[in-house]
Amino acid sequence: MKHLEVNTVEDFHQMIRRHWDSNYFYRGEDSDKYKLRPKYGRDQIKSQNNDNSVEMGLFKDFKRLAVPYLSYNPQNEWDWLAIAQHHGLHTRLLDWTANPLAAAYFSVNYKYSSDSILYIFKSKDLLNVDEQKFPSPFEIKEVMLFNPRNVTLRIGAQSGLFTVHPNPSEIFDVPSLERVVINQKCKIELMVVLETYNIHDFTMFPGLDGLTKYLTQQWIR
């Protein structure tokens, strides 16, 4: 894995420019403490009791109980998993974005007391999921890319996509993977720059929750 550092806003812009030559995906982490694995993989590391049957039971209960709250009718298991992920369920998906500014937002995200991380990899490193060949996300045998339908407003707003991990506890790695450390000293300035680019709570989380968080940050001192 290639390691880079961003110590200034100009470093960040240079980093983006270095990735214009190909199709890259980005992931922002607000802490450098986490290994690059899905949330359910972190659960598996914590306890051996969190096996595949627990994961399936969790997902099944989500589908059973979520129906009255949906604004979109899921067409298949992939839709269901994307919705579950975006509403905070621990799954075998990892969030990525095609927009480096969106990834930077999640990396900075008003937490300025420590360094944060940006991961980058080339799309050509992974195959795209064929939903006809694999009707269930639990059938794939290798890490793959999943480009979901816009089952929530957030996916479109965040230019979101996923990697799907058949072994969620394994740390994700591909040949082009880069780990970029964003120095805490430049995070406030970077957050201000992102807001001037219209990257903030309301644009990343369209809806009343994102709006109220955005307005609170604008007005409350």
C-alpha positions as CSV (number, residue, x, y, z in Angstrom):
1,M,0.0,0.0,0.0
2,K,1.3,3.4,-0.9
3,H,1.3,6.0,1.9
4,L,0.9,9.7,1.3
5,E,0.5,12.8,3.5
6,V,-1.7,15.9,3.2
7,N,-0.4,18.7,5.4
8,T,-2.0,21.7,3.6
9,V,-5.0,22.4,1.5
10,E,-2.7,22.8,-1.5
11,D,-1.4,19.3,-0.8
12,F,-5.0,18.1,-1.0
13,H,-5.6,19.7,-4.4
14,Q,-2.3,18.3,-5.7
15,M,-3.3,14.9,-4.5
16,I,-6.6,15.2,-6.5
17,R,-4.8,16.4,-9.6
18,R,-2.5,13.3,-9.4
19,H,-5.5,11.1,-9.8
20,W,-7.1,12.7,-12.9
21,D,-5.6,10.1,-15.2
22,S,-7.8,7.2,-14.2
23,N,-11.1,6.3,-12.6
24,Y,-10.5,6.2,-8.8
25,F,-12.7,5.6,-5.8
26,Y,-12.3,7.3,-2.4
27,R,-13.2,6.6,1.2
28,G,-12.8,9.0,4.1
29,E,-12.2,7.9,7.7
30,D,-12.3,10.4,10.5
31,S,-9.9,8.3,12.6
32,D,-6.7,6.4,11.8
33,K,-7.6,3.7,14.4
34,Y,-9.8,1.6,12.1
35,K,-8.5,-1.0,9.7
36,L,-10.0,-1.0,6.3
37,R,-12.8,-3.6,6.7
38,P,-16.7,-3.4,6.8
39,K,-18.5,-2.7,10.1
40,Y,-19.7,-6.3,10.4
41,G,-16.1,-7.4,10.0
42,R,-15.2,-5.2,12.9
43,D,-17.9,-7.0,14.9
44,Q,-16.4,-10.4,13.9
45,I,-13.0,-9.3,15.2
46,K,-14.6,-8.3,18.5
47,S,-16.4,-11.6,19.0
48,Q,-16.4,-15.0,17.4
49,N,-20.1,-15.2,18.2
50,N,-20.7,-12.7,15.3
51,D,-20.7,-15.4,12.6
52,N,-22.5,-15.6,9.3
53,S,-25.7,-16.8,10.9
54,V,-25.8,-13.6,13.1
55,E,-25.2,-11.5,10.0
56,M,-28.0,-13.1,8.1
57,G,-30.4,-12.9,11.1
58,L,-29.6,-9.2,11.5
59,F,-30.3,-8.5,7.8
60,K,-33.5,-10.6,7.9
61,D,-34.8,-8.6,10.9
62,F,-34.0,-5.3,9.2
63,K,-36.0,-6.3,6.1
64,R,-38.9,-7.4,8.3
65,L,-39.1,-4.3,10.4
66,A,-38.0,-1.6,8.0
67,V,-40.9,-1.9,5.6
68,P,-43.2,0.8,7.1
69,Y,-40.4,3.4,7.0
70,L,-39.3,3.0,3.4
71,S,-39.8,5.6,0.7
72,Y,-38.4,3.2,-2.0
73,N,-39.6,-0.3,-2.8
74,P,-36.5,-2.5,-2.9
75,Q,-36.3,-4.6,-6.0
76,N,-33.9,-7.3,-4.8
77,E,-31.5,-8.3,-2.0
78,W,-28.9,-5.8,-3.3
79,D,-31.3,-2.9,-2.9
80,W,-32.1,-4.1,0.6
81,L,-28.4,-4.3,1.6
82,A,-27.7,-0.8,0.2
83,I,-30.6,0.7,2.1
84,A,-29.5,-1.1,5.3
85,Q,-25.9,0.1,4.9
86,H,-27.0,3.7,4.4
87,H,-29.1,3.7,7.5
88,G,-26.4,2.4,9.7
89,L,-26.8,-1.4,9.8
90,H,-23.6,-3.3,10.2
91,T,-23.1,-5.2,6.9
92,R,-20.4,-6.6,4.7
93,L,-20.3,-3.5,2.5
94,L,-17.7,-0.7,2.6
95,D,-18.8,2.8,1.5
96,W,-16.8,4.5,-1.3
97,T,-17.4,7.5,-3.5
98,A,-16.4,8.6,-6.9
99,N,-16.1,12.2,-5.5
100,P,-12.9,13.0,-3.6
101,L,-14.5,16.0,-2.1
102,A,-17.2,13.9,-0.5
103,A,-14.6,11.5,0.8
104,A,-12.7,14.5,2.3
105,Y,-15.9,15.6,4.0
106,F,-16.3,12.3,5.8
107,S,-12.6,12.3,6.7
108,V,-12.7,15.8,8.3
109,N,-16.3,15.9,9.5
110,Y,-15.8,18.5,12.3
111,K,-13.3,16.3,14.2
112,Y,-10.1,18.3,14.3
113,S,-8.2,16.8,17.3
114,S,-6.4,14.0,15.4
115,D,-5.2,13.0,11.9
116,S,-7.7,11.4,9.6
117,I,-7.4,9.1,6.6
118,L,-8.4,9.0,2.9
119,Y,-8.2,5.7,1.0
120,I,-8.0,5.6,-2.8
121,F,-7.9,2.8,-5.3
122,K,-8.4,2.3,-9.1
123,S,-11.7,0.9,-10.2
124,K,-10.0,-1.5,-12.6
125,D,-8.7,-3.5,-9.6
126,L,-12.1,-5.1,-9.0
127,L,-14.9,-6.6,-11.1
128,N,-18.4,-5.2,-10.9
129,V,-21.2,-7.3,-9.4
130,D,-23.5,-8.9,-11.9
131,E,-26.8,-9.0,-10.1
132,Q,-28.2,-11.5,-12.5
133,K,-25.4,-13.9,-11.9
134,F,-25.4,-13.2,-8.1
135,P,-29.0,-12.5,-7.0
136,S,-27.8,-12.5,-3.4
137,P,-24.9,-10.4,-1.9
138,F,-24.1,-13.5,0.2
139,E,-23.2,-15.6,-2.8
140,I,-20.1,-13.8,-4.1
141,K,-16.7,-15.4,-3.4
142,E,-14.3,-12.4,-4.0
143,V,-14.4,-8.7,-3.2
144,M,-16.3,-6.9,-5.9
145,L,-17.7,-3.4,-6.8
146,F,-21.4,-2.8,-6.3
147,N,-22.9,0.3,-8.0
148,P,-26.3,0.6,-6.4
149,R,-29.5,2.2,-7.7
150,N,-30.3,5.4,-6.0
151,V,-32.4,3.7,-3.3
152,T,-31.8,6.7,-1.0
153,L,-31.1,10.3,-1.7
154,R,-27.8,10.0,0.0
155,I,-26.3,7.6,-2.5
156,G,-26.8,10.1,-5.4
157,A,-25.7,13.1,-3.3
158,Q,-22.5,11.3,-2.2
159,S,-21.7,9.7,-5.6
160,G,-21.8,6.5,-3.5
161,L,-20.9,2.9,-4.3
162,F,-19.7,-0.1,-2.3
163,T,-17.2,-2.9,-2.2
164,V,-18.8,-6.2,-1.2
165,H,-16.7,-8.4,1.1
166,P,-17.4,-12.2,1.3
167,N,-15.1,-12.3,4.3
168,P,-15.9,-9.1,6.1
169,S,-13.2,-9.5,8.8
170,E,-10.4,-9.5,6.2
171,I,-8.6,-6.2,5.7
172,F,-9.3,-4.8,2.2
173,D,-6.3,-4.5,-0.1
174,V,-5.8,-4.1,-3.8
175,P,-2.7,-3.3,-5.9
176,S,-3.4,0.4,-6.4
177,L,-4.6,1.1,-2.8
178,E,-3.3,4.3,-1.3
179,R,-3.6,5.6,2.3
180,V,-3.5,9.3,2.6
181,V,-3.0,10.8,6.1
182,I,-4.7,14.2,6.5
183,N,-2.8,16.2,9.1
184,Q,-5.1,17.6,11.9
185,K,-3.5,21.0,11.5
186,C,-5.1,21.6,8.0
187,K,-8.5,20.0,8.8
188,I,-10.3,23.2,9.8
189,E,-9.1,25.0,6.7
190,L,-10.0,22.0,4.5
191,M,-13.5,21.9,5.9
192,V,-13.9,25.6,5.1
193,V,-12.8,25.0,1.6
194,L,-15.2,22.1,1.2
195,E,-18.1,24.4,2.3
196,T,-17.1,26.9,-0.4
197,Y,-17.4,23.9,-2.9
198,N,-20.9,23.3,-1.5
199,I,-19.8,20.1,0.3
200,H,-21.5,20.2,3.7
201,D,-24.0,18.4,5.9
202,F,-27.1,19.4,3.8
203,T,-25.6,18.4,0.4
204,M,-24.2,15.2,1.7
205,F,-27.3,14.3,3.7
206,P,-30.3,15.8,1.8
207,G,-33.3,16.0,4.1
208,L,-34.3,17.6,7.3
209,D,-31.6,15.9,9.4
210,G,-28.9,17.2,7.2
211,L,-30.5,20.6,7.0
212,T,-30.8,21.0,10.7
213,K,-27.2,19.9,11.3
214,Y,-26.0,22.3,8.6
215,L,-28.0,25.3,10.0
216,T,-26.7,24.5,13.5
217,Q,-23.1,24.7,12.3
218,Q,-23.8,27.9,10.5
219,W,-25.5,29.8,13.3
220,I,-24.5,28.4,16.7
221,R,-21.2,29.6,18.1
